[in-house]
Amino acid sequence: HPPPDPVQLPLVTSVVDALLDGSECASTAASSTRCSRVMDAALDAYYGGRGDAFWARPETWGRRPSPPAGERPEWLKTAAFSSV
């Protein structure tokens, strides 16, 4: 079986088309900002903070204790996820 197309291919195609011919693109500054905030919150939780040289301390990545059953992880309680 051939590998599937990358999941982001439709968005990349839409952005390129909008740049080349002025067609409408579903992605907006607001939607990309919202996505960026969600990704930052998730990555901050995974890496145990990203305000330092987090790439130099891979031993700390993903080492968060699991929340009690039925509770959301702390990073899901942030403002970025308030509507998720």
C-alpha positions as CSV (number, residue, x, y, z in Angstrom):
1,H,0.0,0.0,0.0
2,P,1.3,3.5,-0.8
3,P,1.6,5.8,2.2
4,P,-1.4,8.2,2.8
5,D,-1.2,11.8,1.9
6,P,0.0,14.0,4.8
7,V,-2.9,15.1,7.0
8,Q,-2.0,18.7,6.5
9,L,-1.9,18.5,2.7
10,P,-5.3,20.1,2.2
11,L,-4.5,23.1,4.4
12,V,-1.0,23.6,2.7
13,T,-2.7,23.4,-0.7
14,S,-5.3,25.9,0.3
15,V,-2.7,28.4,1.7
16,V,-0.5,28.0,-1.4
17,D,-3.5,28.5,-3.7
18,A,-4.6,31.6,-1.8
19,L,-1.1,33.1,-2.1
20,L,-0.8,32.3,-5.8
21,D,-4.3,33.1,-7.1
22,G,-6.1,35.0,-4.3
23,S,-8.6,32.2,-3.7
24,E,-10.2,31.9,-0.2
25,C,-8.4,30.0,2.5
26,A,-10.2,28.5,5.5
27,S,-7.3,29.3,7.8
28,T,-7.4,32.7,9.3
29,A,-5.2,34.6,11.7
30,A,-7.7,33.9,14.5
31,S,-7.8,30.2,13.8
32,S,-4.0,29.9,13.5
33,T,-3.5,31.9,16.8
34,R,-6.0,29.6,18.5
35,C,-4.1,26.5,17.2
36,S,-0.8,28.0,18.3
37,R,-2.1,28.5,21.8
38,V,-3.3,25.0,22.1
39,M,-0.1,23.5,20.7
40,D,2.0,25.7,23.1
41,A,0.0,24.6,26.1
42,A,0.3,20.9,25.1
43,L,4.0,21.2,24.4
44,D,4.7,23.2,27.5
45,A,3.1,20.4,29.6
46,Y,5.0,17.7,27.7
47,Y,8.4,19.3,27.9
48,G,8.0,20.5,31.5
49,G,8.2,24.1,30.4
50,R,9.8,25.7,27.3
51,G,11.2,28.9,28.8
52,D,14.7,27.4,29.0
53,A,16.9,25.2,26.8
54,F,14.3,22.4,27.1
55,W,15.9,20.5,24.1
56,A,19.0,20.0,26.2
57,R,17.1,18.0,28.9
58,P,15.2,15.2,27.1
59,E,15.2,13.2,30.3
60,T,12.5,15.5,31.6
61,W,10.1,15.2,28.6
62,G,6.8,13.5,29.2
63,R,7.5,12.9,32.8
64,R,4.2,14.3,34.2
65,P,2.3,12.2,36.7
66,S,-1.1,11.1,35.4
67,P,-4.1,12.9,37.0
68,P,-6.5,10.8,39.1
69,A,-9.1,8.9,37.1
70,G,-11.8,11.1,35.7
71,E,-9.8,14.3,36.1
72,R,-8.3,16.4,33.3
73,P,-4.6,17.0,33.2
74,E,-3.5,20.4,34.5
75,W,-2.5,21.5,31.0
76,L,-6.0,20.9,29.8
77,K,-7.3,23.3,32.4
78,T,-5.5,26.3,30.9
79,A,-7.2,29.1,29.1
80,A,-6.0,27.8,25.7
81,F,-8.2,24.7,26.3
82,S,-11.2,26.5,27.9
83,S,-13.4,25.9,24.8
84,V,-11.9,22.5,23.9
